[in-house]
Amino acid sequence: MRPIAIIGAGSWGTALAHTLGRKGHDLILWAFEPEVIESIRRQRENALYLPGVSLPDQVVVTGNLQEALKDAAIVLTVVPSHVCRTMYERMAPDLRPEMIFVSATKGIETGRLMRMSQVIHSVLGALFDPQLCVLSGPSFAREVARGDPTAIVVASEEIQWASLIQHEFSSTTLRLYTSTDVVGVEMGGALKNVIAIAAGVVEGLGLGHNVTAALITRGLAEMIRLACACGARRETMAGLAGIGDLTLTCTGALSRNRTVGVELGRGRKLAAIIGAMRMVAEGVNTTQAALALASLHKVEVPITRQVSRILKDEVSPREAIRELMERSLKEE
């Protein structure tokens, strides 16, 4: 088994460390917060982000990037999208061409409108051509750490790299499928968070199952249009990184993005909601990036547009739904 460095000790990074450590990997988990490092060293538990989950002895925690990367054959980054570029710039002096890089971040870089694999290539491309994979799919961290059976997808333009990660990461509780559609897997993982905010708004307003089903279905249609305009394959949106992850985040109470929507639907302001959350809800920033991409590619995304208006407090949640319902009638 290849030694792994996991960069990012939020709930998802910690859950992956737990699962891969139980499989027998030697791995180092890099954490930003000193209190996370202290908690894991003292209690073998990330009390801040994933309390109650005991990490195996194979998991070593550090706040030193050079130490984390020194012996790593696989570098798994699990950081918020807005710090991905900065992290790779910091890590670059200690990275090597023979490493396999795996991005488990679901988001789009605002401003440059880059997917995470594009961000990584833009940073490392001047040094070497990185062997890069992306990881996505329906996966709540707590359920993965609990050992609930979970299926996700790993994508790479070079299938041998995806196959390598498939065999390194898969276990009796975590099953990986491979893909060569990097664009589709990343776009699915990012865009579903926007629709999940809308699904939360529906829940917060106390509306029924009819509107949730319609929202997921029409939200998927938006995801397909925009992802395919960016170069994705349509069939990827019918898989784990598309409808699979969309269904989970729109219906599961553990979804941070859905939680943001629920609170918006109940009348709370975005700043107050975000201020009370320790973990990042990627869909908030992704909404604006998705709108910009849709404008660039001339793609219609009415749900995303209304989510943006709600986030900016330009329209009430009920008014946003009314405007969606009163759009011009058309064929499905």
N, C-alpha and C positions, 0 to 999 in steps of 0.2 A: 504494500500500500504506500502511496506517495504522501509525504508530509504536506500538510495544508496550513496556510495562513488565512484566517478569516479576519477581514478588516471591517470592523463595525460590530458592536456588541449591543445592539438594540434587541427587540424581541425575536426578530427573524434570524439575525446573526447568531444569537444565543441558542435558538432552537436547532439551527443547522449544526452548531458546535456540539450540542447534546447528541444529536442523531449520528453524526459522523464519528464522534468520540466513542459512542457505544458500539459502532461497527468495528472499532479497533484502530482508527487512524490516530497517528500522533499529530496534534495540531496546536497552533498558537492562536488565541483569540485576542485581537487588538481592540482595546476599548479607549474611548476618549475621556470618559468621566472617571476621575479618581475613585469616586464612591463605588462604581461598578467593579473596578479592579479590586478594591478592598473587600467588597462583599463576596466576590468569587473566591478570593484567596482565603478568607476567613470561614465562609459558610459553604463553599462550593455551590453557590447559588447567586444568580443575578437578581437581587431583591428589588432593583429599580425597575427592570423591564420585563422580567419573567420569573416572578416569585413562585416558590414552591417546586421548582424544577432543579433537581440535583445534577450537577455536571460531573461526568466521569473524570477519573484521575488523568486520563490522556489529554485533557484540555488544560493547557497552560495559558494564563492570562497575562498580558503586558500592556503598558502604555507607551512602549518604545517601538516605533515602526521598524527600525533597523533590526532589532532583535526578532521581531515577528517574521520578517522576510528572509532572514539570513539563510535558512535551510529549506525554505519552502519550494516545493515543486508545483503546487497549485496555489494560486492567489484568488481567493473568493471575496469579492467586495460586496458588502451589504450596508451601504451608506445612503443617506438621503440624496436625491438627484441633484440638489443645489450645491452639494459639497463634493460631488464625484470628481469634477475637474481638479479641484484643489488637492484632493487626496492623491490622485495619480501624479500630479506635479510634485507633491512631497515624496511620494514613493519612488519616483523615476530613477534616482541615483542607485537604488538598491534592487532594481528589477533586472531580470536577465532574459534573453531571447528564448531560452529553453523552457521557461515557465509557461504553464497553462493558466490563462486568466479567465475567470468566471464572474460575470456581472449578475447579481441578483437584485438589482435596483429597478423598480418599476416607475419610470417617470421620463419626462422630456425636459431637456435643459431650456429654460426660458431665455429669450433673447436670441440665442443662436439656433434654437429649435432643433437641437441634436438629440438623437437617441443616445443611450449610455454607451453603446458600442462605438458610436461615432465620436463621442467625447474621448473615450479611451484611445482610439486610433489617432485622434488629433493631437493627443499629448505624447504618445509613445512612438508615433510614426516616424519622427525624426531620428529616433534612436534605433529602432528595429521594428519589424513587422510582427505585432503580437499574435500569438496563438490564442484566439479569443472565442469564448462561448457566452451565451446568455441563458439565464435560468428564470422560468416563470411558470405560472399555473395556479390552480386553486389550492391555497395552502395557508391556513391560519397557523401562526407560530405555535400557539399553545396546544393545538391538536396534534401538530407534528411532534412536539416535544413529549406529548402524552403517549405517543406511539400509535395514534389512530392511523389506519392505512390511508396513504396520500399518494396521488399521482400527479407529477408535474412534467414539464418538457424542458430539454436542454437543446439549444440551437447553436449551430456554427456553420459558417460558409464551407468549412472543411469537415466533412462528416466524421473523419477519424478522431478529431478533437472532441466532438460531441459524444462519440461512442466511448472514448476514454473516460470522460466525466460520468457518463451513464453507468459504467461498471464501477467506478470509484465511489459513487454516491449512493447507488441503489442498495436497498437492504430489505429485510422482511417487512418493514413498515413504510418505506419510501421507494416508490417506483418511478423511474425516469424513462421517458420516451425521447427519441431523438428527432431533430428536424434540421433542415438546412435553410429554413425561412427565418433568418435573424430579424428582418424587418417586421414580419408578421407577429412573431413572438413578443418582440419589444413593444410594438404598437398596441397589441391586445392587452398586455400587462399595464400599460399606461392609461389607455383610453377607458378601460372598464371602471377606473376610479372616478371618472367624471360622472358616468351613469349611476354609479353607486351613491354619489351625493344626491342625485335626483331621486333615487329610490328611497333614501332616508327622508327626504322632504315629504314624500308621499306618506311614509309611516308617521312622521311628526305631525302631519295634518289630520291623521286618523282616517285616512281613506282606505278603501278595501283592496281586495286581491285583484279585481279587474284591472285597475290602473297600474298596479305593479307588474302584472303580466304584459300589459301593453307597453309599458315603459322599457322593460327588459328587451322585448322583441324589437321595438323601434330603435332602442339604444344600440342593439346589435347591428341594425341596418346602418346607423351612422358610423359605427366602428368599422364595418366592412368597407363603406365608401371611402372613408379617410385613409384607412390602412392600405387599401389597394391603390389609392392615388399616390401613396408614398412608396409603393413598390412591393407590398406584401402579396402573398397568395391568398385568395379567397378561402380556400379550404382550411387554412390555419385558423381563421376566425370561427370555424366550426369545431375546433379542437379544444384542448385543455387551456391554452393561453388566450382563447377567445371566449366562447360561450361558457366554458367551464369556470374560468375565473370571474367572468361577469355574473354568473348565477350566484356564486359564493358571496361576492362582495355586495351584491344587491339584496341578499336575503339573510345573511349571517349577522348576528348581533355583535360578533367580534370585529367587524369591519370598521376601521377608523373613519373611512370616508363616508360610509353610510351613517355613522354616528354624527358626523358634522351635519349631514343633511337632516337627520332627525331633529337636532337642536335648532337648525334654521327653520324647519317646519313648525316648531313650537314657539317661534318668535324671538329666539335669542339672536344677538348680533355676532357676526363672524369673529371679530376681534376677541370677544369674550370667550367664545367656544375654543378658538385656537390657543388662547392664553391659559386655559385650564387643561390643555392636553400636553402630556410629556412627549409623546411620540408624534411623528410627522404624518399628516394626512396628505399624501402626494397629490390627490385629485384637485386640491385647491389651486396649486400652481399649474398643474397639467391642463386645467380648464382653459386658461389663457393661452397656453402654448398650442393646444388643440385648435382653438379658434383661429390663431395666426396661421397654422398649417392649413386649415380648411380654406382660409382666404387665399393663401398662396396657390393652392391647388384647385380653387373654385369648386369646392365641395359643400353641399348643403348639410348643416348640422344644427337643426333647430333645438334639440334638447340641450346640447352643449351651450348654445347661445343663451338659452333661458337660465341654465345653471350659472353662467357667468353674470347675468344680470342680477340674479338673487345674491350671489357672493358679493357683488358690488353695491348691494342695497338699492338698486335701481328699480326694482319691482318686488312686490310681495310674492311669496310662494303660491298663494291662491291665484293671483293675477297671472303669474307665469304659466300655470296649468291652463287657465282659461284661454290665454293666447295660443297655446299649443293646440288646444281643442278647436279653436276657431280659425286655424290656418285653412287655406284653400284646399278643397277636397281633391283627392287624386287617387290613382290606381296604386295598389300595394306593389 
